Each structure stands twice: as structure tokens, then as C-alpha cells.
Amino acid sequence: MDLSAQEIEEFKIESQELLEAAENALLNVEKGDDFKKNYNEIFRSFHSLKGAAGMLDMNALQKHMHQLENIFEKYKTETSISPSHLTFFLNGIDAAMKLLNNEEVIFDFDQIKNSDPQKENKTKESQKKQIKKEVKNKKEDLVCIIDDEPDIAEIIESILNEAGIKTKSFTDGNIFLNELNELSPSLIISDIIMPEIDGMSILKRLKKEGPNIPVIFISGQLTIDFLKESINLGLFSIIEKPFEKEQILSFAKKAINQFKLKKMFHQSLNLMMFQFSDVEKMLKEQGKETNAAMFKSEIKHLLSFKKAMEMSE
């Protein structure tokens, strides 16, 4: 299945979170936590990633997770796991991380058969992750305001803060871009003409790097050519100066709601992909192969719709 760069990155982020959950559970066991208590978290992570990788035709990753899951499932009735076998699964997670980065991996699944639990007392420390999280869960919506005139930014902040919307302002767009991944805003409101980096350059960076965050321009100087280029780059809207309080609030709420709906759609689709293996297995066990095929086809249809939606932005 052909995937866009945005879809691949979203899959990597979701997959990393699953692998990190499994790794943390294994490290908890290493520190003395109850193995039975952590088993389900580890197995769920392996199983979900296997299903999603298969759905997306990522065969190397799917095969790796399938083998890892099969071996781990043998511990279902165990009350403990040896240090050498802990090391094996931690190394298996590291290998999965490399496969996510399209690196070649040769992983010896037979090593667990040849290991001697009595001679090994330590687990290897897991490698540092190569995929950085670009999405963080936020309890509050955040609007980033970029304007080289602090007074204008302060007025916009005041309007939004009164409505209960959290804000952070910048007088330099370069500083904003450096902090973008950490902030993960739901909306960006920016002036167009600024000395360090202009609004159009910020919009182009956002378009190039993938985060589909809505952008609203505020400016008193507009041309037809500028409007056309901005719209082609996915601009949400433009508000001309001088603006009214109601304009700012109305456009901001619409942009945030649209962003949240799209995010919810993407998360729901990702959840369907990660649970596909379970649903397919259940349907086939019930003799409903046609339903399983229809379910897979529908997910592919939604992925195509998602891609078309992103291309239109």
C-alpha cells in the first residue's frame, strides 16, 4: 500500500509508543515488578504492532513482530522471566525500532533457545530511540501567535484568553519554529510582513515538514497573487487589519474545531489499523472471511480518503 510521508510518520509515532510501552514494562520487571502484572501490556504492544504492520504491507516489521509475539506468548502462564530472556525481548524491541527506520536488521530468534539463564545476571540497556515523538497529548488547546509588534500579539492573546483559550506569543518566527515540536499547537495566528522571517515562509515550512496545523494570517497588505499562493499552501483563513474581537474569536474556534476533528479521525483510523489483526482473526474464526475482507477493504478506503484529504490541504 502506498503511503504518504505524513502517514508513515504517524505510523512511526504510534508504533514507537507501543514499543516504548512494552520496553517500560520489561524494565519494570527487571527492577523487580511482578511479571504477570506486566505481561498483558507487553503482549498487547507486540500484537497490535504486528497487525498494523501487516495491514500496511510492512512485511519485514510484520514478520519480526509475529515471531517476537509467538515466543513471548509462551510465557503466558509463567510467573517470572529470566534475565537473559528479558535481554532477548529488549533487543527484539530495539530491532523493531530499526526496522521502523528502514534499517536492515538481522535478528537471531534462535538465541533465546541457546541462552543459559543461570549464567546471565544482567540485561542489556536498551538503545536510545531513533524516532523522536512529534506528537504529545495536550489537555488544553494552544494557539501560537507570531507578530513582530508585541502590542498586536497582546491584543490577540487577551481576546483568546478571555474565551479560555491558552496562548503563547512570539516576536520572531524562527524561535517559534524551533519550539514547534515541543508546543504542538492547535492553531497558528501569524502576521505576514516581519523582519526575521515572514508569514509566508513559516507557512511553507509547515507545509514542507508535514504538521497539518491550521494557520490564520493577519495583515493589512494583501494581493490577489499572495492570496492564491497562501490558499494553495493550505492557509485556513486571512483576517485583515484592523480586526474585530468577534472575527478573531470566531475564526480561531472554527480552526481549532476543524483541527481536532481531523486529529480524531486520524487517531481512530490508526486504532482500527492496530486492532485489525484481532478483528480479522475473530471474524475468520466465526467463518466470516467475507466480512474480514470487507473490513480490510474499508480501512484501505479510509486511508485513501485520508491521503486525498491531505493533498487537498
Secondary structure, 3 states (H helix, E strand, C coil): CCCCHHHHHHHHHHHHHHHHHHHHHHHHHHCCCCHHHHHHHHHHHHHHHHHHHHHCCCHHHHHHHHHHHHHHHCCCCCCCCCHHHHHHHHHHHHHHHHHHCCCCCCCCCCHHHHCCCCCCCCCCCCCCCCCCCCCCCCCCCEEEEECCCHHHHHHHHHHHHHCCCEEEEECCHHHHHHHHHHHCCCEEEEECCCCCCCHHHHHHHHHHHCCCCCEEEEECCCCHHHHHHHHHCCCCEEEECCCCHHHHHHHHHHHHHHHHHHHHHHHHHHHHHHCHHHHHHHHHHCCCHHHHHHHHHHHHHHHHHHHHHHHHC
